[in-house]
């Protein structure tokens, strides 16, 4: 059995459907901070340390979405 699901939505609509926050302002602020630190030559500058908390939150949201989809598919197959 093959199931195809097609969803037509903009990236913003998809982000909202996934429950992800709008990070455009955060990205702009982060880039300004990174540029300042690079220009100042801050010792121990590590860009990954700045983004690490936000990266892990994004992966958690994807896992939650995957679990929800699997539960929906499992409940559908159990009904038949």
C-alpha positions in Angstrom: 0.0 0.0 0.0 1.3 3.4 -0.9 -0.1 6.6 0.6 0.7 10.1 -0.7 -0.2 13.2 1.2 0.3 16.5 -0.5 0.1 19.7 1.5 0.2 23.1 -0.2 1.2 25.8 2.2 3.7 28.6 2.4 6.8 28.3 4.6 5.2 30.6 7.1 2.0 28.6 7.2 4.1 25.4 7.7 6.1 27.0 10.5 2.9 27.9 12.3 1.4 24.5 11.7 4.5 22.9 13.2 4.2 25.2 16.2 7.6 26.7 15.5 8.3 30.3 16.6 9.1 33.1 14.1 12.8 33.4 14.4 13.5 36.0 11.8 14.1 38.8 14.4 16.2 36.4 16.5 18.4 35.5 13.4 19.0 39.1 12.6 19.9 39.9 16.2 22.2 36.8 16.4 24.0 37.8 13.2 24.6 41.3 14.5 26.0 39.9 17.7 28.2 37.4 15.8 29.5 40.2 13.6 30.4 42.3 16.6 32.2 39.5 18.3 34.1 38.7 15.1 35.1 42.3 14.5 36.2 42.7 18.1 38.2 39.5 17.9 36.6 38.1 21.1 38.8 35.3 22.5 37.0 31.9 22.7 34.4 33.0 20.2 32.3 29.9 19.4 29.2 30.5 17.1 27.8 27.0 17.9 27.5 27.8 21.6 25.3 30.8 20.7 22.9 28.7 18.7 22.9 25.4 20.6 19.8 26.0 22.7 17.8 26.9 19.7 18.9 24.0 17.6 17.9 21.4 20.2 14.4 23.0 20.5 13.9 22.8 16.8 14.7 19.1 16.7 12.3 18.5 19.6 9.5 20.1 17.6 10.2 17.9 14.6 10.2 14.8 16.8 6.9 15.8 18.3 5.4 16.3 14.8 6.7 12.9 13.7 5.2 11.2 16.8 1.9 12.9 16.1 1.8 11.7 12.5 2.7 8.1 13.5 -0.1 8.1 16.1 -2.5 9.3 13.4 -1.4 6.6 11.0 -1.4 3.9 13.6 -5.0 4.8 14.7 -6.1 4.8 11.1 -4.6 1.4 10.4 -6.1 -0.1 13.6 -9.6 1.1 12.6 -9.6 -1.1 9.5 
